Amino acid sequence: MKELIFNYENSLKDEDIKNSKNIFNDILKKLNETAKKNNYEDKFAFTNLPFNDTKEIIKLAKRYKNITSLVIIGIGGSNLGTLAIQQAVQGKFNQKNIKVHYADTLDPDTLKELLKTIESELKNNKKVLINCISKSGKTLETIANLEIFVNLLKKYQKNYNEYVVLTTERYNELWNFGLKNKFNLLGIPKNIGGRYSVFSNVGLFPLAVLGINIEELLKGARLIRNRCLNNLINNPIALSALSIYLSKKPIHNLYLLGNDLEGFGKWNNQLIAESLGKENNLEGTKINNGITPIITTISMDLHSLAQLYIAGPDDKISTFISYNFNNKIKIPELKYNLIEDIEGKEIGNIMDIILESVKNVYKSIKLKYTSIILNDKSEYSIGQLMQFKMMEMIFLGYLMNVNIFDQPNVEEYKNEIRKILKNERKN
């Protein structure tokens, strides 16, 4: 199996690469200390998740071989990692034997359609599994959806409690609610934040239910983690972070080859935005700093955004993520000659040419970019990519002098929601 390849030839100078050893020496020491402990007791604990024992998760997942649909109730870090991996490995439109639905909105129109779909299955004696995920156990959207879907399940299945799995921090209100109702419970380690939790029960359980090979996923994640910890100079994750930081660009543009990485792009958006967008630095000084993440799908988005990228402000550092496609489709040789030189060519080859063309234009006008090349979209490759991007935040946070694990300002709008709800209850 092949490792991912990281190219930085268009973003870093030789001097930057040589200096990286000294720049990151301290943070690498801390990461290696965390690795030696192999527990979840410090802030870098998520880097040990790929060494999870998956036996119990796989055992529980096998109990649900008979279901037709899995409803994942969660939002943000509770479901985006699962979405990223499921779409990348199984395909955005390729629902396998078990259909997956993501209940991550309180949009009543969207929710009504999903409820109709699930109710239709239940009426026809199909089995549906609900996996509700919330570390705090108090996420508004998640708890609202949980109550709605449990009520629906209860209406049609006598043993409905056997088909509800709650994933949350142990002994909070949601956990105790699960105990009371005899739901299956999966814990989340205290020091694992939502956007870094995909290799915990948060992601591994629903992925295992859907038939994703979670052992291969973790194998890939272990490989890239160890490659990072054992290399001081040619460290792909550290060099990727350094290229983004030294570019001094406020926007990070993630170019994605094809549609199946769209979920990965959404997950990466949260990872960058919440980890790096901070009002204060580690010393408490107000900085109002961060990097704005955007995603561009090749080739679709090039027809709406390329003009801006090429001719507009030079305010973006880009990362191109590419891979070998699973399928081969040839354009028939019909001699229509509508466009020269495409008949008889494979579509995947044309996509590669489009990608290379964009890079060539970037080089010609001196726009900075890096590249991550995957062998394929297998669990092993996607495991490497997910771990790469999570650990990249450690190095970027170190360079930017911010706490990548908190999101204190998110609570501001949540507090406003609580105030409004409380006032409405009084009235």
Buried (B, 14 or more C-beta within 10 A) or exposed (E): EEBBEBBBEBBBEEEBBEEBBEBBEEBBEBBEEBBEEEEBEEBBBBBBBBEBEBEEBBEBBEBBEEBBBBBBBBBBBBBBBBBBBBBBBBBBEEBEEBBBBBBBEBEEEEBEEBBEBBBEBBEEEBBBBBBBBBBBBBBBBBBBBBEBBBEBBEEBBEEBBBBBBBBBBEEBEBBBBBEEEEBBBBBBBEBBBBBBBBBBBBBBBBBBBBBBBBBBBBBBBBBBBEBBBEBEEEBBBBBBBBBBBBBEBEBBBBBBBBBBBBBBBBBBBBBBBBBBBBBBBEEEEEBEBBBBBBBBBBBEBBEEBBEEBBEEEEEBBBBBBBBBBEEEEEBEEEEEEEEEEBBEEBBBBBBBBBBEEBBEEBEEEEBBBBBBBBBBBBBBBBBBBBBBBBBBBBBBBBBBBBBBBBBEEEEEEEEEEEEEEEEEEEE
